[in-house]
Amino acid sequence: MRSKGITLTRHILMEQRAHPSATGELSTLLAQVGLVTKIIARAVSRAGLADILGVTGAVNVHGEEVKRLDEYANQTFINVFGHSGLVCTLVSEEMEKPKHLSENCSQGKYILFFDPLDGSSNIDVNGTIGTIFSIHHRMDGDRHETDAEWFRPGSEQVAAGYVIYGPSTILVYTAGNGAHGFTLDPTIGEFLLSHENIRIPGRGKTYSINEGNYPVWHPSTRDFIDHLKEKDPASGRPYSSRYVGALVADFHRTLLQGGIFLYPGDMKNPKGKLRLLYEAAPLAFVVEQAGGAAGSGTERILDIRPTDLHQRVPLLIGSSEDVALAESFATGRKKRDYERRKKT
């Protein structure tokens, strides 16, 4: 059994040796993701001292103000992978179009999707933020500039993960062989294995959702949350509410302790607000590798085939039993039972 405390690079190489056909390129790519996030973590720790707080004055493709730290994190990814020789194309929340790295594409076999800094609203108040990434193989042939290259379901990811910049910096990744977490030791500048083979509880005790949106929720969402709040010790209710307001932070807690995170579609945003390719899909890959589940309310997240680079999707993610219950409300099965019970 692997022991805690081994470095991220060593862990990646150990996983590589378990696959005799591996070339080592994905291992190098994952190690470079670790490098990028170390650089970002250093900037985050000094954000109040360096001139990287506040907004740039620009607006991104989603109509959101671009924070200086957003821009810094995005540019860091470009700088590190621009001459890596491994990644042909970068797709970022902060860029309207894919960034094609022509100097890499003669040999680069991968596409990297990423949200460079999740939870931007928390930056200027010293709140928890994070990074999310997803890695796909390039398609065969000369089709890297076609829609088919980008619009692929999350089930085709070869690796994915996230980093949370909190009291400590933690990187969690999966390459299809479980989900593993590493904590950055700043004294030696290395990510060390701290959460080996993460397993999310089958059911939790908390829910995470922005209850400020209650007035625009669909009735099924209201009924589900009301159900979780009911006192019924026999079924483990009521659940407690936990909400940070940064996807990575709320997901990380849910992954380790169980429960459910929801950003459903509502009357204001029918398709939800989270992006499929570089937010929902990579976290869905991680949670499934840890024994959990992720759906839109009507289908498995990893089965959704995108039709737009920045496509939004409702997200219900966490413990498998909690997600199944939420989906039963979303599809009306549980809602009908719930309404009958309220009348008695």
C-alpha positions, 0 to 999 in steps of 0.5 A: 500500500502506498504511504502518505507523504510521497511527492506528487511527482513520485505518485504520478510516476508510480501510477505510470508504471502500472500501465506498461503502455504509458509514454510518460507524457501525461505524467509530465503534464500532470507534474506541470499542472502542479507547477502552475498551481504552486506559482498561483498559490504563491501569488494568492498568499501574497495577494494583499501585499502585491498589486494583484487585487481588484479588477482589471476593468475588462469583462470576460466572455461570461459578462463578468468583471475580470479580477487581476488575480484571474488574469494572472492565473490565466496567464500563468497557465499560458506561460507554463504550457506555451512551450511545454510541447505537450499541450496543443490547445488551451481552453479557459474560462477567461478566454472566449476562444481556444488558444491554439499553441501551434509550436506544440501541435506537431507533438503535443497530444493533449488539450487542457481545459481549465478554470484558472481561478474559481471563486473570484468573488472571494479574492478581495475578501481573503476567501477560499478560491481554487483552480479546476482542470481537465485533460483530453487527448487530441483527436486523431488526424488534423482536426484540432480546430473543429468543433468535434475536438472541443465538444466531447463528453466528460467520459473521454477525459484522461485526467482531471482535478482541482486545487483549493487555496485555503489554510493549506493548498491541496491538489486533488487529481484523478487519472482514472485510478481513484482520486488522490489528494496532496497538500503543499508543504511550503517549506520544501515546495512540494505537494505531498500525498495526504488524502490517499484513495479518497472515498466519499460517504454514500450519504452525508449530513449537509447540503450546499446551495445558494439559498439567496436564489430561493425566489427563482428556484423551480418548485422541485428544488424548493421541495428538495431543500425543504425535505432536507430541512425537515426533522426526521431522525430516522432518515438522518434529517435535518441536514445542515447548510454549508455554503462558501460561495466558491465551487471548489471550496464547497465541492472539496468539503462535500468530497471529504465529508459527504452530502450534496452541492447543488447549482440547479437551473432556475427561472433566472438561469434555466441552464444553471451557471456552472460551465460544463467543460472546465467546471462540472465535467472535471469535478464529476470525474473526480467524484465518480472516482471517489464513489460519488455521483454527479448529474444535471437533474436529468442525466449523468454529467459525464454523458453530456456532449457539449454543443458550446465551448462555454456551455452551462449546465445544472449541477447536482454533485456529491454522495451517491444517495443524496444525488439520487434523492435530488434527482428523484425530486428533479424528475418529479418522482419524489416530489409526488410522494412528498406532496402526498405526504404533506397533505396527510 
